[in-house]
Amino acid sequence: MKSFTEQSDSAILHLIECSKRMIASIPSQKIRNRNYERRFSVFSDDNDEFKIFITQSIPNPIDFSIGLLFDEYLLFRCNGFHGPTKSGSYQYEHHAIAHTHTLTAEDILNGRERKPTKIENVTGQYIDVESALRYFLRRCGIINFEDFLPQAMQLSIEGE
C-alpha cells in the first residue's frame, strides 16, 4: 500500500496493526513549545513509511502524547493525563484517564484526519510515558522495538 486509498475503519485498523520495523534508534529529544519531543519513522513489510511522534509536557510530565501517522492521517494516539483546567475541572472527562484516540472513516469524511474521535479508556494499560510507549509499540505492530528498547525508554525529563 503506497497511499491511503481505502478509507474504511477496517483499512485504518489494518494500517495501525500491520507489522512495522524500526530501522534506527529513536533520536534524542528536543525541546519545543514547553514539551520534550521525539520524531522517527518505522516501515511496513511493503516499505510504507509511518511516522511516530512522542511529546511530553515539561511542566506536567504525566501529560504526554504518542502518535502514529500515515501520509497526513493521524491513525492512533496514546495520551496521558491532561490534567484539570485552572478552575480544577476537566475540559473533557477522558482527560482525567489514560486514553487512546483512533481515527475512523467518519473522521476522514468530516475533515478530521488529524483529530481522531474514537476514544478508548485504557486505564491500567499504562501509567506514564515509558509504559505508554511500550503499549503503543505493541499495539501498533512494531515487531522489533525490543532491539531499540533501551533507547526507547530513555524519555524521562530528568535525562537531558
N, C-alpha and C positions, 0 to 999 in steps of 0.2 A: 504494500500500500504506500504510494508516494504522495498522495494528497488525501485530505479528509473529504471524500465524496459522498459516502453513505452516512447521513446524519440521523441515525436512529439510536435509541437507547442501547440496543444490543451492540451496535458498532462502537459506541462510546465505551461501553464496558469492555469490549474486546481490546480497544486501544489501552485502556487502563491496565488490564490484567495480562496482556501479552508479554512474553519473555523479552527482557531487555538486559543489556550488559553495560556495565561501566567499563570504560577503556583507559581511564586515568584517575588519579587521586582527586578528591574533592579539593578545589582551590582554597587558599587562605581566605578567611573572612575579611570583608571590607566594611567600613562604616559609611552608612548612607541614611540621611534623614532620621537620626537617633535610633538606628537599627544596625545590628550586625547582619550582613548579607553574604550569601554564597550562591553562585550560579554555575551549573555544569550541565553537560549533556550525557544521555545514555542512548543506546542504539538497539533497535529490534533486530531479529534474525534477518529481516528483509533490508536491513541497513537504514531504516527510517530513524530520523533523529527526534528525540524527545528532550525537552529542556526541563530541568528541575531547579527550583529556587528554594532557598531556606532563608527566612528573615526572623530575627528575634529582637524584640524591643530592649534597648539598653536600660532604660529606667524601670521596666517591668518585664523581667526575663520569662515569666510564665505566659506572656503574650507573644506568640510566635505563629508562623505560617510556613508550611512546606507544600509546594505545589508541583504538579505535573502538567506541562504544556505540550501540545502537538499542533504544529502550524501556529495559528494565533488563538487556539482554543485552550482554555484552562479546564482540563478534564477532571482533575481531582485535587483537593486541597485538604490538608490536616491543619486544624487550628488548635491553639492552646486556649487558655482562659483570657478573654479580652479585658476583663475587669469592669468594675462599675464606672458610671459617669461621675462627674464631680458631685452630683446630688446623692450618690450612693446607690442608685438604681442601675439596672442593666438595660441598655438600649434595646437588646433583643434577648429573649430568655436563653437561647443557646450560647450566648457569650459567657455564661457562668459555668459551662461544662466543656470538657474535651469533645470536639465535634469535627465532622468532615463535611465537605461540600462536594457534590458530584454533579457534573454537567449533564443536562438532559436534552433530548431533541427539542423539547418545548422551549428551553432556554435559548437555543440557537434561533428558532423561529421568532423569538421575542427580542433578538439582538443582544442577548446576554452571554456572549461567547466567553467573556472573562469574569462573569459573575454567576457561577453555578448556584442554583437554588435548592437542590435536593440536599437536605441536612440530615445527618445521622448522629445520634448521641453515641459516642464511643468511650464513655466513661469506663475506666478500668482497663482500657487498651493501652493508654499511655498517660504519663503524668507530667512530663517535661519534654523539652526539645530533643533530648537524646533518645528517650524511649519512643517518642513520636516518630523520629527518623527511622528507627528500626521497624516500627509498624508500617510506615509509609513505604519503605523499600520492599518489604514483603508484599504488601497489598498491591503495589504497582509492578510486581513481577520482575524486580531487579534480581537476577539469579546469581550474580557473583559479588554481591555487595560485601560479603564476608571478607573477600580479598582486600577490600578497601576500608573495612570497618574501623581499624584504629584511627585512620584519618577522618572517617565519617563521624566518629564520636567526639572529636575534639571541637565541640561547638560552644562550650561554655564561655560566658563573657569574662571569666576570670583569666583566660589564656593570653589574649593578645592585647 
